[in-house]
Amino acid sequence: MFANAYYLSRKFGYNLFLDNTSGYFKKKNQIRSFELDKFNINCSIASKNFKFDTYPLDMKRKFLKGIDLFKNKKK
């Protein structure tokens, strides 16, 4: 997934920001950890306001994804 995001960010000239916490806060995912920082990659860590690393923020993310299904015009 990272390689695809990296390629698309380069192709379209966007900055790539990694979320190093949202995928690991739930108990079932705590056996894994963020390890892309061990590679020599050119991207930044996303700021706190773009992360969904608590249960209330995860619920917000799911709600926003549900609303997005009904949008006619997407950017």
C-alpha positions as a Markdown table, in Angstrom:
| # | Residue | x | y | z |
|---|---|---|---|---|
| 1 | Met | 0.0 | 0.0 | 0.0 |
| 2 | Phe | 2.8 | 2.4 | 0.8 |
| 3 | Ala | 4.5 | 1.8 | -2.6 |
| 4 | Asn | 1.3 | 2.6 | -4.4 |
| 5 | Ala | 0.7 | 5.8 | -2.3 |
| 6 | Tyr | 4.4 | 6.8 | -2.9 |
| 7 | Tyr | 4.1 | 6.3 | -6.6 |
| 8 | Leu | 0.8 | 8.3 | -6.9 |
| 9 | Ser | 2.2 | 11.1 | -4.8 |
| 10 | Arg | 5.2 | 11.4 | -7.1 |
| 11 | Lys | 3.1 | 11.0 | -10.3 |
| 12 | Phe | 0.7 | 13.8 | -9.4 |
| 13 | Gly | 3.1 | 16.0 | -7.4 |
| 14 | Tyr | 1.5 | 15.7 | -4.0 |
| 15 | Asn | 3.2 | 15.5 | -0.6 |
| 16 | Leu | 2.9 | 12.1 | 1.1 |
| 17 | Phe | 2.1 | 12.0 | 4.8 |
| 18 | Leu | 2.2 | 8.7 | 6.8 |
| 19 | Asp | -0.1 | 8.0 | 9.7 |
| 20 | Asn | 2.0 | 6.1 | 12.2 |
| 21 | Thr | -0.6 | 5.5 | 14.9 |
| 22 | Ser | -4.2 | 5.0 | 13.6 |
| 23 | Gly | -3.6 | 1.4 | 12.5 |
| 24 | Tyr | -2.1 | 0.3 | 15.8 |
| 25 | Phe | -4.3 | 1.7 | 18.6 |
| 26 | Lys | -6.8 | -1.1 | 18.8 |
| 27 | Lys | -6.0 | -4.0 | 21.0 |
| 28 | Lys | -6.2 | -6.5 | 18.1 |
| 29 | Asn | -3.5 | -4.6 | 16.2 |
| 30 | Gln | -1.1 | -3.9 | 19.0 |
| 31 | Ile | 1.1 | -6.9 | 18.1 |
| 32 | Arg | 2.1 | -5.0 | 15.0 |
| 33 | Ser | 4.0 | -1.7 | 14.9 |
| 34 | Phe | 4.9 | 1.0 | 12.5 |
| 35 | Glu | 8.2 | 0.2 | 10.8 |
| 36 | Leu | 8.3 | 2.3 | 7.6 |
| 37 | Asp | 10.5 | 4.8 | 9.4 |
| 38 | Lys | 13.3 | 2.2 | 9.2 |
| 39 | Phe | 13.5 | 2.7 | 5.4 |
| 40 | Asn | 15.1 | 5.7 | 3.7 |
| 41 | Ile | 11.9 | 7.2 | 2.3 |
| 42 | Asn | 11.1 | 10.8 | 1.6 |
| 43 | Cys | 7.8 | 11.6 | 3.3 |
| 44 | Ser | 6.5 | 13.1 | 6.5 |
| 45 | Ile | 4.4 | 11.9 | 9.4 |
| 46 | Ala | 0.8 | 13.3 | 9.4 |
| 47 | Ser | -0.2 | 15.8 | 12.0 |
| 48 | Lys | -2.5 | 14.9 | 14.9 |
| 49 | Asn | -5.6 | 16.5 | 13.3 |
| 50 | Phe | -5.3 | 14.0 | 10.3 |
| 51 | Lys | -5.1 | 10.9 | 12.5 |
| 52 | Phe | -7.9 | 8.6 | 13.8 |
| 53 | Asp | -6.0 | 7.0 | 16.6 |
| 54 | Thr | -8.7 | 6.8 | 19.4 |
| 55 | Tyr | -12.1 | 5.1 | 19.5 |
| 56 | Pro | -14.1 | 8.3 | 19.1 |
| 57 | Leu | -12.0 | 9.4 | 16.2 |
| 58 | Asp | -12.3 | 5.9 | 14.6 |
| 59 | Met | -16.1 | 6.2 | 14.8 |
| 60 | Lys | -15.8 | 9.6 | 13.2 |
| 61 | Arg | -13.8 | 8.1 | 10.4 |
| 62 | Lys | -16.3 | 5.3 | 9.8 |
| 63 | Phe | -19.1 | 7.9 | 9.8 |
| 64 | Leu | -17.3 | 10.1 | 7.2 |
| 65 | Lys | -16.6 | 7.0 | 5.0 |
| 66 | Gly | -20.4 | 6.2 | 5.1 |
| 67 | Ile | -21.3 | 9.8 | 4.1 |
| 68 | Asp | -18.7 | 9.7 | 1.3 |
| 69 | Leu | -20.6 | 6.8 | -0.4 |
| 70 | Phe | -23.5 | 9.2 | -1.0 |
| 71 | Lys | -21.6 | 12.1 | -2.5 |
| 72 | Asn | -22.2 | 12.7 | -6.2 |
| 73 | Lys | -19.2 | 14.9 | -6.8 |
| 74 | Lys | -15.9 | 13.9 | -5.4 |
| 75 | Lys | -12.6 | 15.7 | -5.5 |
